[in-house]
Amino acid sequence: MQDPKNTLSRRSLLLALASAAAAGPALAQSGVVKFILPNATGSGVDAIVRAASPALSKALGANVVVENLSGAGGVVGLQALARSPADGSTLSVVSNNVVIFPSVLKSLPFDMPGDFTPIAIVGATPMVLVVNPAKMPANNAREFFALLKAKPASYNFGSGGNGTILHLASEMVLEAGGATARHIPYKGVGPMVTDLMGGQIDFATAALPSVQGQIKAGALRPIGLLTAQRTPAAPEIPTFAEQGLANFSVDAWFAVIGPKGLSAANVKKAHDAVVAAFNDPAVKEAMARQGNTINISTPEQAQVAFRSEMAKYAALVKKVGLEPQ
């Protein structure tokens, strides 16, 4: 005859296993956490994530794999994230492109932010407007705007894609300076920088980390930072605000997000890992070298920020006259 205690134990075990299965796999149960970056290799976000990857891997207790999916200015990568399982095995680090898209693109294959789980606004990265010295012999903002105004149909600028923060930032500089230029979108920052150095385009706005090497080598010339103050990472580069565009600044923040439906436990584990990684001494040094300012929000603050930033950028898009495409 079967022992009732053994039957009860077996039932308890089966119930426990069923409950665990229903709850879904824990973060990094597979031993791998994939970070889908909707940005090309060589972008500011790419530089940030690759610098932080070893510390993120340690904090998550898993191997971190970075996958760059940069098509359509970042929409392709975001679509892939939205379709990923909500088990914490797939996350993303994104720029504020994600809150601009709803204002500049007529249709999106996902809802922003409804199809995602904001985990943390991590910090901000400085943007700089750079020129090809051979194409635009300008050394400062005054000379830059004088060239554009003297030949209003002659100059063009690149961006990482239509409606990206780099596109909008350049449009805001032009609007503030009373100048115009033709926009040429690229499928990522890397190709844009390559063509800028090659002379196919005349100028562009980029995240400072993505063009620091080219500036130091003299291949690109910085005209001005779009930050409110100068950055210790490049103290020699003046801001546009101090060059006559009073109170001018454009933020470029970056955040960690996951697909819709992440459990509270997975959100907490991911958030804790982000805090630990960006407090790692080696990562702190890398962020300072790139000029990034780290100020990690809570998941709740990130949720609020995504919606408020969408409204802010909708107003800016309208101000500079960008038409949805």
C-alpha positions in Angstrom: 0.0 0.0 0.0 1.3 3.5 -1.0 2.4 5.8 1.9 0.0 8.8 2.0 3.0 11.0 3.1 4.9 10.0 -0.1 1.9 10.8 -2.2 1.5 14.2 -0.5 5.2 14.9 -1.1 5.0 14.0 -4.7 1.9 16.2 -5.2 3.7 19.1 -3.5 6.7 18.7 -5.7 4.6 18.6 -8.9 2.6 21.7 -7.8 5.9 23.5 -7.1 7.3 22.6 -10.5 4.1 23.6 -12.2 4.1 27.0 -10.4 7.8 27.6 -11.4 6.9 26.8 -15.0 4.0 29.1 -15.0 6.1 31.9 -13.6 8.5 31.7 -16.5 12.3 31.3 -16.6 14.4 33.5 -14.4 16.6 36.2 -15.7 19.6 34.7 -17.5 18.6 31.1 -16.7 20.2 30.1 -19.9 23.5 31.6 -18.9 23.2 34.3 -21.7 21.6 37.7 -21.8 21.4 39.3 -25.2 21.5 43.0 -25.6 19.9 44.1 -28.9 21.2 47.5 -29.8 19.1 49.3 -32.4 22.3 51.2 -33.2 25.2 50.4 -35.5 28.6 49.5 -34.5 30.6 52.7 -33.8 27.6 54.6 -32.4 27.7 56.3 -28.9 25.3 53.7 -27.5 27.5 50.9 -28.9 30.6 52.4 -27.3 28.8 52.6 -23.9 27.5 49.0 -23.9 30.7 47.5 -25.0 32.6 49.3 -22.3 30.1 48.2 -19.7 29.6 44.6 -21.0 32.2 42.8 -18.7 30.7 44.5 -15.6 27.1 43.8 -16.8 28.0 40.1 -17.3 29.4 39.9 -13.8 26.4 41.6 -12.3 23.9 39.5 -14.2 25.9 36.2 -13.6 25.6 35.5 -17.3 27.4 36.0 -20.6 26.4 39.2 -22.2 26.0 39.1 -26.0 25.7 42.3 -28.0 23.8 42.2 -31.2 23.6 45.4 -33.4 20.4 45.7 -35.4 20.4 49.2 -36.8 18.0 49.1 -39.8 15.5 51.9 -40.4 17.2 54.2 -37.9 16.7 51.7 -35.1 13.2 50.5 -35.8 14.4 47.0 -36.9 16.2 46.5 -33.6 13.3 47.7 -31.5 10.9 45.4 -33.4 13.1 42.5 -32.7 13.2 43.4 -29.0 9.4 43.8 -28.9 9.0 40.2 -30.3 11.5 38.7 -27.8 10.3 36.5 -24.9 9.6 38.5 -21.7 11.9 36.3 -19.6 14.8 38.7 -19.0 17.0 36.9 -21.5 16.8 39.8 -24.0 17.3 43.5 -23.1 18.4 46.6 -24.9 20.2 49.8 -24.4 18.6 52.6 -26.4 19.1 56.3 -27.1 16.3 58.8 -27.0 15.6 58.0 -30.6 12.9 55.7 -29.2 10.8 58.6 -27.9 11.2 60.7 -31.1 10.1 58.0 -33.5 6.3 58.3 -32.8 6.5 62.0 -33.9 8.6 61.5 -37.1 7.4 58.2 -38.5 3.9 57.7 -39.8 3.7 54.1 -38.8 5.7 51.9 -36.4 5.5 48.1 -36.1 5.2 48.5 -32.3 3.7 50.8 -29.7 6.1 53.1 -27.8 6.3 52.7 -24.9 3.5 50.2 -24.5 5.3 47.2 -26.1 8.4 47.7 -23.9 9.4 47.7 -20.2 11.5 50.7 -19.3 14.1 49.6 -16.7 16.3 52.6 -16.2 17.3 55.9 -17.7 21.1 55.4 -17.3 22.6 58.7 -18.2 23.4 61.2 -21.0 26.1 61.4 -23.6 27.4 64.7 -25.1 26.7 65.4 -28.8 29.0 67.5 -31.0 28.6 68.9 -34.4 31.6 68.1 -36.6 32.6 69.2 -40.1 34.9 67.8 -42.8 37.7 70.4 -42.7 38.3 70.2 -46.4 34.6 70.7 -47.3 33.8 73.3 -44.6 36.7 75.6 -43.6 35.0 76.7 -40.5 36.6 76.8 -37.0 33.7 77.9 -34.9 29.9 78.5 -34.9 30.1 82.0 -36.4 32.2 80.8 -39.4 30.0 77.7 -39.8 26.7 79.6 -40.0 28.3 82.2 -42.3 29.3 79.5 -44.8 25.8 78.0 -44.7 24.1 81.4 -45.2 26.5 82.4 -48.0 25.6 79.3 -50.0 22.2 78.1 -48.7 21.8 75.2 -51.2 25.3 74.0 -51.2 25.9 72.1 -48.0 24.5 68.8 -46.7 24.6 66.9 -43.4 24.3 63.3 -42.4 22.6 61.4 -39.6 22.1 57.8 -38.4 18.6 57.8 -39.9 15.5 59.9 -40.4 14.0 61.1 -37.1 16.9 60.0 -35.0 18.2 62.3 -32.2 21.3 63.0 -34.4 19.0 64.2 -37.2 16.8 66.2 -34.9 19.8 67.7 -33.2 21.3 69.0 -36.4 17.9 70.5 -37.5 17.7 72.3 -34.1 21.2 73.7 -34.5 20.3 75.0 -38.0 16.9 76.4 -36.8 18.6 78.2 -33.9 21.3 79.6 -36.2 18.9 80.7 -39.0 20.5 78.4 -41.6 19.5 75.5 -43.8 21.2 72.4 -45.3 20.1 69.2 -47.0 19.7 66.1 -44.9 21.1 62.7 -46.0 20.1 59.8 -43.7 22.3 56.8 -43.2 21.8 53.3 -41.9 23.8 53.9 -38.8 26.5 56.2 -37.4 29.5 54.2 -38.7 28.6 54.7 -42.4 27.8 58.3 -41.8 31.2 59.0 -40.1 33.0 57.2 -43.0 31.3 59.3 -45.6 31.8 62.5 -43.6 35.6 61.8 -43.5 35.5 60.9 -47.2 33.8 64.2 -48.2 30.5 62.7 -49.4 28.7 64.9 -46.7 29.9 68.2 -45.2 28.9 68.0 -41.5 27.0 66.0 -39.0 26.0 65.8 -35.3 27.3 62.8 -33.5 27.7 61.4 -30.0 31.1 62.5 -28.8 32.4 59.0 -28.1 31.8 57.9 -31.7 34.0 60.7 -33.2 36.6 61.3 -30.5 39.3 59.4 -32.3 38.6 61.3 -35.6 38.7 64.6 -33.9 42.0 63.9 -32.2 43.5 62.7 -35.5 42.3 65.9 -37.2 40.1 64.1 -39.7 37.0 65.9 -38.3 36.8 69.4 -36.8 34.5 70.1 -33.9 32.4 73.2 -34.2 30.5 73.0 -31.0 29.0 70.8 -28.3 25.2 70.7 -28.0 25.4 70.4 -24.2 24.7 73.3 -21.8 28.3 73.2 -20.4 31.6 72.0 -21.7 32.6 68.4 -20.9 35.7 67.3 -19.1 36.2 64.6 -21.7 36.9 67.4 -24.3 37.4 70.7 -22.5 38.8 72.4 -25.6 35.5 72.1 -27.5 33.1 75.1 -26.8 29.3 74.8 -26.6 27.0 76.4 -29.1 25.4 78.2 -26.1 28.7 80.0 -25.4 29.1 80.8 -29.1 25.9 82.9 -29.4 23.0 80.4 -29.3 21.8 81.5 -25.9 20.4 78.7 -23.7 20.8 76.2 -26.5 21.2 72.6 -25.5 20.0 69.2 -26.8 20.1 66.1 -24.5 21.1 62.7 -25.7 20.1 60.2 -23.0 20.4 56.4 -23.0 18.3 53.8 -21.2 17.9 50.1 -20.6 14.6 48.6 -21.7 13.1 45.1 -22.1 10.1 43.7 -24.0 6.6 44.2 -22.6 5.6 42.0 -19.7 8.8 41.6 -17.8 8.1 40.4 -14.3 8.8 42.6 -11.3 11.6 40.2 -10.3 13.3 40.4 -13.7 13.0 44.1 -13.8 14.6 44.4 -10.3 17.4 42.0 -11.2 18.1 43.9 -14.5 18.0 47.2 -12.7 20.3 46.0 -9.9 22.8 44.8 -12.5 22.8 48.1 -14.3 23.4 50.0 -11.0 26.3 47.6 -10.1 27.8 47.7 -13.6 27.9 51.5 -13.9 29.3 51.8 -10.4 32.2 49.5 -11.4 35.5 51.5 -11.3 36.6 50.5 -14.8 33.2 51.4 -16.2 33.2 54.7 -14.4 36.5 55.5 -15.9 35.3 54.6 -19.4 32.2 56.7 -19.0 34.2 59.7 -17.9 36.6 59.2 -20.8 33.7 59.2 -23.2 32.1 62.3 -21.5 29.0 60.4 -20.4 27.1 61.5 -17.3 25.6 58.6 -15.3 22.5 59.2 -13.2 20.5 56.0 -13.0 16.7 56.3 -12.5 14.3 53.9 -10.9 12.1 51.8 -13.2 9.1 53.9 -12.0 10.9 57.1 -13.0 11.9 55.6 -16.3 8.2 54.8 -17.1 7.2 58.4 -16.4 10.2 59.8 -18.3 9.5 57.9 -21.5 6.0 59.4 -21.8 7.1 63.0 -20.8 10.0 62.9 -23.2 7.7 61.7 -26.0 5.6 64.9 -25.5 8.7 67.1 -25.3 10.2 65.8 -28.6 6.8 66.0 -30.3 6.9 69.7 -29.6 10.5 70.0 -30.8 9.8 68.2 -34.0 6.9 70.5 -34.7 9.1 73.6 -34.0 11.8 72.6 -36.5 9.2 71.6 -39.1 10.0 67.9 -39.6 7.3 66.2 -41.5 6.4 62.6 -40.5 7.7 60.1 -43.1 
